[in-house]
Amino acid sequence: MSARHPHHHHRRRRRVSATLATIAAIGLLAVGCGDDSSDSTGAPPTLDAALTTELQDVVDTTVAELGAPGAVVVVDTPDGRWETVVGTADLESGTPLEGGLRWPLRSITKSFTTTLILQLADEGLISLDDPVSTWVDGIPNGDAVTVRQLATMTSGLADYTNEAFIDDFVADPERQFTLDELIAYGAQDPPVAEPGAEAVYTNANTNILGRIVEQVTGQPFDEVLDERILEPLGLDDTVYPTDPDHGTSAVVGYQPGDGGGLEQQPVNFSVFGPAGAMITTTDDLLVWAEALATGELVEPETQRVRLEGQVLEEGPEYDLYAFGIGDLEGWWGHTGEGFGFTALVMHDEETDTSVAIFMNASNLESHGPTTLFRRLAPLLSGD
């Protein structure tokens, strides 16, 4: 794996080591004075006060408009860092949300899984044009669907969240599903389109990629993830859960109920697999934002391939979706949603600025972090 962009590594190490000191020293909200120098604690500088006031107003207004219980937003730029935490972690107890907590990544996990695939391609262990049947048996159209089509959401395969899966989950919401089981649910149904004909976003595509990672390496997915991404980037607070004890009990996830109001959602990471099961903190997510968007862990030509995108015909809100990465407002990253949580991570290489957003609400009228990001991006670019 390549290790380019040494100045990014320097900023990352400073950022991660100083975060806890920053939070302890200045509390939940860092509204800065515009000084570009680090303070006596060694913490990174905070952003200009006028800008942070605008950012805070947008966050407060948008979270209230969406009806989300709480949100965490972190902006990291070469000029400084700003973090705000608003709202409630648990509506029943009224516990305020805090910074520094682990959050579910949901579909941001896809950007990790597809990075592993690109690394394997860089090493000549797979070809992006390999048919799925080369690595995984029993997939409909397996001789025609390629690895590339899985990652770009153009496989035409049905998703696994069908009636059979839903029935089994409702019967036992705490059941721990295996990756093989998730793949098998999707394989029960015929393709919904010919390979390459439509760009329809599904979790099934990425879960098959996760199985390909295991087949090629001969290792469990979580071990490959640790060795190839989490350890090299120092993402010590990022986890791919392998048992039900990896829950995020400090923050409760909600979505609108049938009778109105918000209802608490179950905690079961096994239903997502390599398409959405990971957990992380904002600090780790900001490190990932830069590595993902700049192609730090893959070859330059591979990164160019990663960013070749198109408009999704069905799926989350992106301006373009490419190889396990999406474009919003000219920034690259990924979003996630499910079971009471939504997330976003975006990086703008031109300004070297990253944004991470978590909310403890899903299935609202819009994807909360995306709505919020579209309002923050013009402020951060000076538009």
Secondary structure as GFF3:
##gff-version 3
##sequence-region A 1 383
A	DSSP	alpha_helix	6	26	.	.	.	ID=ss1
A	DSSP	alpha_helix	49	66	.	.	.	ID=ss2
A	DSSP	beta_strand	70	77	.	.	.	ID=ss3
A	DSSP	beta_strand	80	90	.	.	.	ID=ss4
A	DSSP	beta_strand	95	96	.	.	.	ID=ss5
A	DSSP	beta_strand	103	104	.	.	.	ID=ss6
A	DSSP	three_ten_helix	106	108	.	.	.	ID=ss7
A	DSSP	alpha_helix	109	122	.	.	.	ID=ss8
A	DSSP	three_ten_helix	132	134	.	.	.	ID=ss9
A	DSSP	alpha_helix	147	151	.	.	.	ID=ss10
A	DSSP	alpha_helix	163	171	.	.	.	ID=ss11
A	DSSP	alpha_helix	179	187	.	.	.	ID=ss12
A	DSSP	alpha_helix	203	217	.	.	.	ID=ss13
A	DSSP	alpha_helix	221	225	.	.	.	ID=ss14
A	DSSP	pi_helix	226	230	.	.	.	ID=ss15
A	DSSP	alpha_helix	231	233	.	.	.	ID=ss16
A	DSSP	three_ten_helix	244	246	.	.	.	ID=ss17
A	DSSP	beta_strand	254	256	.	.	.	ID=ss18
A	DSSP	beta_strand	262	264	.	.	.	ID=ss19
A	DSSP	three_ten_helix	269	271	.	.	.	ID=ss20
A	DSSP	three_ten_helix	273	275	.	.	.	ID=ss21
A	DSSP	beta_strand	279	280	.	.	.	ID=ss22
A	DSSP	alpha_helix	282	294	.	.	.	ID=ss23
A	DSSP	alpha_helix	300	306	.	.	.	ID=ss24
A	DSSP	beta_strand	320	321	.	.	.	ID=ss25
A	DSSP	beta_strand	326	328	.	.	.	ID=ss26
A	DSSP	beta_strand	331	338	.	.	.	ID=ss27
A	DSSP	beta_strand	341	348	.	.	.	ID=ss28
A	DSSP	beta_strand	353	359	.	.	.	ID=ss29
A	DSSP	alpha_helix	368	381	.	.	.	ID=ss30
###
